[in-house]
Amino acid sequence: MLSDILSALVCMTVTLLVSFPLAGPLKRHPWAFYLAAGAVTAVYLWYRQTGTYVPGIQFIIDTMQKGYLASFFLMIVMFTGALDEDSTARRTLQPIRAELSIVSFILVIGHVAAFLPAYLPHLSRVLSTHSYVAVSLALALALTALYALLSLLSLRALRHRMPYRVWKGIQRLAYLMVVLLYLHILLTVGHAAVTGKTDDAKVAMVVYTLVGLSYLFLRTRKSLRDKKRRAAERSQAAREPLGADNPKLAGRPR
């Protein structure tokens, strides 16, 4: 259990370091970070394929297998949208949300590539049982498709070719993706935690639940504040006098 707690804390630290002190380099040289994430993914897949133990990489194996790094980078992206517009954290993170989401997707490729082949040969049997495994697998497939779509559209070359309203509308699917991610975790890690199979599963379930509740709280608070601000602006506009003193009417013929 202690090792899993440390793994989660180290992954959180890594994501925060990349998101804040390294925000400038990430924005200027995103491909360096993409290659680093790809290297971590390649090491993990190589280990899964060969089973060769190399001293010093066990931490990478553990974090990739649990999906911590990919999930925490995704959470940074989502939490940014839940922060107040004028907050320092929001101003720092907003310009690099696209780059963080791509890093997250590259890291999740290793998680998907390692586990999906184990389920696909037994797909028909899994689906026929109508078990939690079948539902979890269906969620994982839908989640992967959304992950790929949103991450690809975060690339500058594609993002700038699309009308902003269309791109923004598609990006709202990120909220659905977060819900699917938590449900997937609930059905896999949560099942192991409830049945008491491993202490690591209990730690992971607590970590993801706390992160999810924190995001829900911040997003709800921001929505309420934005609603209140818009109502105040409408009220202020309604009280504005007509005539030359009204900037919206200034310059119009009388």
C-alpha positions in Angstrom: 0.0 0.0 0.0 2.8 2.4 0.9 4.5 1.9 -2.5 1.2 2.7 -4.3 0.7 5.9 -2.2 4.3 7.0 -3.1 3.7 6.1 -6.7 0.6 8.4 -6.8 2.4 11.2 -5.1 5.4 11.0 -7.4 3.2 11.1 -10.4 1.3 14.1 -9.1 4.6 15.8 -8.5 5.8 15.1 -12.1 2.6 16.4 -13.6 2.7 19.6 -11.5 6.4 20.2 -12.4 5.7 19.8 -16.1 2.6 22.0 -15.8 4.0 24.9 -13.9 7.9 25.3 -13.8 8.2 23.7 -17.3 5.1 25.4 -18.8 7.2 27.7 -20.9 9.5 25.0 -22.4 6.4 22.8 -23.0 4.7 25.6 -25.0 7.9 26.4 -27.0 9.1 22.9 -27.6 6.1 20.5 -27.2 7.7 17.8 -29.4 10.5 17.3 -26.8 7.9 16.4 -24.2 5.9 14.2 -26.7 9.1 12.3 -27.4 9.8 11.9 -23.7 6.3 10.6 -23.1 6.7 8.3 -26.1 10.0 7.0 -24.6 8.3 6.2 -21.3 5.5 4.4 -23.2 8.0 2.4 -25.3 10.0 1.3 -22.2 6.8 0.1 -20.6 5.6 -1.8 -23.7 9.0 -3.4 -24.2 8.9 -4.6 -20.6 5.4 -6.0 -21.0 6.5 -7.8 -24.2 9.9 -9.2 -23.0 9.5 -9.4 -19.3 13.1 -8.4 -19.0 13.8 -6.8 -15.6 16.0 -3.7 -15.7 17.0 -2.0 -12.4 15.5 1.5 -12.1 12.6 1.1 -14.4 10.2 -0.7 -12.0 8.7 2.7 -11.0 7.9 3.4 -14.7 6.3 0.0 -15.0 4.1 0.4 -12.0 2.9 3.9 -12.8 2.1 3.1 -16.4 0.3 -0.1 -15.5 -1.9 1.8 -13.1 -2.4 4.7 -15.5 -1.5 7.3 -13.0 0.7 9.5 -15.2 -1.8 9.7 -18.1 -4.8 10.3 -15.7 -3.1 13.0 -13.7 -2.1 14.9 -16.9 -5.7 14.7 -18.0 -6.9 15.9 -14.7 -4.6 19.0 -14.9 -6.3 19.7 -18.3 -9.8 19.4 -16.9 -9.0 21.2 -13.6 -7.8 24.2 -15.6 -11.3 24.7 -17.0 -12.7 24.6 -13.5 -10.5 27.4 -12.2 -11.5 31.1 -12.1 -10.6 33.1 -15.2 -8.3 35.5 -13.3 -6.5 33.0 -11.2 -2.7 32.6 -11.6 -3.0 28.9 -12.1 -5.5 29.3 -14.9 -3.4 31.9 -16.7 -0.4 29.6 -16.5 -2.1 26.4 -17.6 -4.6 27.7 -20.2 -2.0 28.2 -22.9 -0.6 24.6 -22.5 -3.9 22.6 -22.1 -3.6 21.2 -25.7 0.0 20.1 -25.1 -0.8 18.5 -21.8 -3.7 16.5 -23.3 -1.4 15.2 -26.0 1.2 14.1 -23.5 -1.6 12.4 -21.5 -2.8 10.5 -24.6 0.7 9.3 -25.5 1.1 7.9 -22.0 -2.3 6.2 -22.1 -1.4 4.4 -25.3 0.9 2.2 -23.3 -1.8 1.4 -20.8 -4.3 0.5 -23.6 -1.8 -1.4 -25.7 -0.8 -3.5 -22.7 -4.3 -4.5 -21.5 -6.5 -4.5 -24.5 -4.9 -7.5 -26.3 -5.6 -9.6 -23.2 -9.3 -9.0 -23.5 -9.9 -8.9 -27.3 -9.4 -12.7 -27.9 -12.1 -13.3 -25.3 -14.4 -10.5 -26.3 -17.4 -12.6 -27.3 -17.3 -14.6 -24.1 -16.8 -11.5 -22.0 -19.8 -9.7 -23.7 -22.0 -12.7 -23.4 -21.6 -12.8 -19.6 -22.9 -9.3 -19.2 -20.5 -8.9 -16.3 -18.9 -5.8 -15.0 -15.9 -6.8 -17.1 -17.9 -6.4 -20.3 -19.2 -3.0 -19.3 -15.7 -1.9 -18.3 -14.3 -3.0 -21.6 -17.0 -1.2 -23.5 -16.3 1.9 -21.5 -12.6 1.5 -22.2 -13.1 1.3 -26.0 -15.4 4.4 -26.0 -12.9 6.2 -23.7 -10.0 5.4 -26.0 -11.8 6.6 -29.1 -12.7 9.9 -27.4 -9.2 10.3 -26.0 -7.7 9.8 -29.5 -10.2 12.3 -31.1 -9.7 15.1 -28.6 -5.9 14.7 -28.5 -5.5 14.7 -32.3 -7.7 17.8 -32.5 -5.4 19.4 -29.9 -2.5 19.4 -32.4 -1.9 22.9 -33.7 -1.9 21.9 -37.4 -5.4 20.4 -37.1 -6.8 22.9 -34.5 -6.1 25.9 -36.7 -7.8 24.3 -39.8 -11.2 24.0 -38.0 -13.8 26.7 -37.4 -13.5 27.6 -33.7 -17.1 27.0 -32.9 -16.9 23.4 -34.3 -13.6 22.7 -32.5 -14.9 24.1 -29.2 -18.1 22.0 -29.5 -16.1 18.8 -30.1 -13.8 19.6 -27.1 -16.8 19.6 -24.8 -16.8 15.9 -25.2 -14.0 16.0 -22.7 -16.6 16.2 -19.9 -18.1 12.9 -21.2 -14.6 11.4 -21.3 -13.9 12.2 -17.7 -17.2 10.6 -16.7 -16.3 7.5 -18.7 -12.9 7.4 -17.2 -14.2 7.4 -13.6 -16.8 4.7 -14.4 -14.1 2.6 -16.0 -12.0 2.9 -12.9 -15.0 2.2 -10.7 -15.7 -1.0 -12.5 -12.1 -2.3 -12.5 -10.1 -0.9 -9.6 -13.3 -0.3 -7.6 -14.3 -4.0 -7.9 -10.9 -5.1 -6.7 -11.0 -2.6 -3.8 -14.5 -3.7 -2.7 -13.6 -7.4 -2.8 -10.4 -6.7 -0.9 -8.1 -8.4 -3.4 -5.3 -5.8 -3.2 -4.5 -2.8 -1.0 -3.2 -1.0 -4.1 -6.7 -1.1 -5.6 -8.1 0.6 -2.4 -5.4 3.3 -2.6 -6.1 3.9 -6.3 -9.9 4.1 -5.7 -9.4 6.6 -2.9 -7.1 8.8 -5.0 -9.3 8.9 -8.0 -12.4 9.5 -5.9 -10.8 12.4 -4.1 -9.6 13.9 -7.4 -13.1 13.4 -9.0 -14.9 15.0 -6.1 -12.5 17.9 -6.0 -13.1 18.5 -9.7 -16.8 18.3 -9.3 -16.7 20.9 -6.5 -14.5 23.3 -8.4 -16.5 23.0 -11.7 -19.8 23.5 -9.9 -18.5 26.5 -8.0 -17.2 28.0 -11.3 -20.5 27.4 -13.0 -22.4 29.1 -10.2 -20.0 32.1 -10.2 -20.2 32.5 -14.0 -24.0 32.4 -13.8 -24.0 35.0 -11.1 -21.6 37.2 -13.0 -23.6 37.0 -16.2 -26.8 37.9 -14.3 -25.0 40.9 -12.8 -23.8 42.0 -16.2 -27.4 41.8 -17.7 -28.7 43.7 -14.7 -26.1 46.4 -15.1 -26.8 46.6 -18.8 -30.5 47.0 -18.1 -29.9 49.9 -15.7 -27.6 51.8 -18.2 -29.2 55.1 -19.3 -30.0 55.6 -22.9 -28.3 58.4 -24.8 -24.8 59.7 -25.2 -23.7 58.4 -21.8 -24.3 54.8 -22.9 -21.2 53.6 -24.6 -23.2 51.0 -26.6 -25.2 53.8 -28.1 -22.4 56.4 -28.5 -22.0 57.6 -32.0 -25.4 56.6 -33.2 -27.6 59.2 -34.9 -30.3 60.7 -32.7 
